[in-house]
């Protein structure tokens, strides 16, 4: 097996968005709300059917090397701002090493381990 060189930076994460106005509970609306902070991928089925209105659950692609946005102001068409709270269900661990590639290149090329 050969590993590709490069850093693993962009990862998908589920985010719960609180205080999203009901008029944004569409695919286009959630995409607009989410793209203010992350790259939207898709919403979960329950969110799209509006069966749970406490929060919208959206899968987004984040840059794991950057600080996650936990809240932001959404400007509505009427000019008012609403604060959206973003709760990331999983936060990627950060490594002190410069990249995953560095870890892989420091591993021995062959091992003589006998698995029993």
C-alpha positions as CSV (number, residue, x, y, z in Angstrom):
1,X,0.0,0.0,0.0
2,X,1.3,3.5,-0.9
3,X,0.1,6.6,0.9
4,X,-0.5,9.8,-1.0
5,X,1.6,12.8,0.0
6,X,-0.3,15.8,1.3
7,X,-2.1,17.1,4.4
8,X,-5.5,15.9,5.4
9,X,-7.1,19.3,6.0
10,X,-10.7,19.3,4.7
11,X,-13.0,16.9,6.5
12,X,-16.8,16.4,6.6
13,X,-18.5,17.2,10.0
14,X,-22.1,17.3,11.1
15,X,-23.2,20.7,12.5
16,X,-26.3,21.6,14.4
17,X,-27.5,25.1,13.6
18,X,-29.7,26.8,16.2
19,X,-32.0,29.7,15.7
20,X,-32.3,29.3,11.9
21,X,-35.4,31.2,10.7
22,X,-38.1,28.9,9.3
23,X,-37.9,30.6,5.9
24,X,-34.4,29.2,5.5
25,X,-35.4,25.6,6.1
26,X,-35.1,24.7,2.4
27,X,-32.1,23.2,0.6
28,X,-31.3,26.6,-0.9
29,X,-31.9,28.4,2.4
30,X,-29.8,26.0,4.5
31,X,-27.0,26.2,1.8
32,X,-27.1,30.0,2.1
33,X,-27.0,29.9,6.0
34,X,-24.2,27.3,6.1
35,X,-22.0,28.7,3.4
36,X,-21.4,31.8,5.5
37,X,-19.1,29.7,7.6
38,X,-18.5,26.3,6.0
39,X,-18.8,24.4,2.7
40,X,-22.3,22.8,2.8
41,X,-22.6,19.2,1.6
42,X,-26.1,18.1,2.6
43,X,-28.8,18.2,5.3
44,X,-30.1,15.2,7.1
45,X,-33.5,13.8,6.3
46,X,-35.2,15.0,9.5
47,X,-34.1,18.6,8.8
48,X,-35.3,18.5,5.2
49,X,-38.8,17.2,6.3
50,X,-38.9,19.9,9.1
51,X,-39.7,17.2,11.7
52,X,-37.3,18.7,14.3
53,X,-37.4,22.5,14.4
54,X,-35.1,22.9,17.4
55,X,-32.0,22.9,15.1
56,X,-31.1,22.2,11.5
57,X,-28.5,19.4,11.1
58,X,-26.2,19.9,8.1
59,X,-23.1,18.1,7.0
60,X,-20.3,20.5,6.0
61,X,-16.8,20.4,4.8
62,X,-14.5,22.2,7.2
63,X,-10.8,23.2,7.2
64,X,-9.5,21.3,10.2
65,X,-6.5,23.6,10.4
66,X,-8.6,26.7,11.2
67,X,-10.6,27.7,14.2
68,X,-14.3,26.5,14.0
69,X,-17.0,29.2,14.0
70,X,-19.3,28.7,16.9
71,X,-21.7,31.5,16.2
72,X,-22.2,34.2,13.6
73,X,-24.7,36.8,12.5
74,X,-27.0,36.1,9.6
75,X,-28.4,39.1,7.8
76,X,-32.0,38.6,6.8
77,X,-33.7,40.1,3.7
78,X,-35.4,42.7,6.0
79,X,-32.0,44.0,7.1
80,X,-32.1,42.5,10.6
81,X,-29.4,40.3,12.0
82,X,-30.0,36.9,13.7
83,X,-27.3,35.1,15.6
84,X,-26.9,31.5,14.5
85,X,-25.3,29.1,16.9
86,X,-23.2,26.3,15.3
87,X,-22.6,23.2,17.4
88,X,-20.1,20.8,15.6
89,X,-20.9,17.2,16.6
90,X,-17.3,16.2,16.1
91,X,-14.2,18.3,16.2
92,X,-11.1,16.9,14.5
93,X,-8.1,16.3,16.7
94,X,-5.0,18.4,15.9
95,X,-1.6,17.0,15.8
96,X,1.6,18.9,16.8
97,X,3.4,17.5,13.8
98,X,3.3,19.4,10.5
99,X,1.3,16.8,8.6
100,X,0.1,13.3,8.4
101,X,2.6,12.7,5.6
102,X,5.5,13.4,8.1
103,X,4.1,10.8,10.4
104,X,3.9,8.2,7.6
105,X,7.4,8.9,6.3
106,X,8.9,8.3,9.7
107,X,7.4,4.8,10.0
108,X,9.7,2.0,9.1
109,X,9.3,0.8,5.5
110,X,9.0,-2.8,6.5
111,X,8.3,-4.7,9.7
112,X,8.8,-8.2,10.8
113,X,5.8,-8.5,13.1
114,X,4.2,-11.9,13.5
115,X,0.5,-11.6,14.2
116,X,-0.9,-14.6,16.2
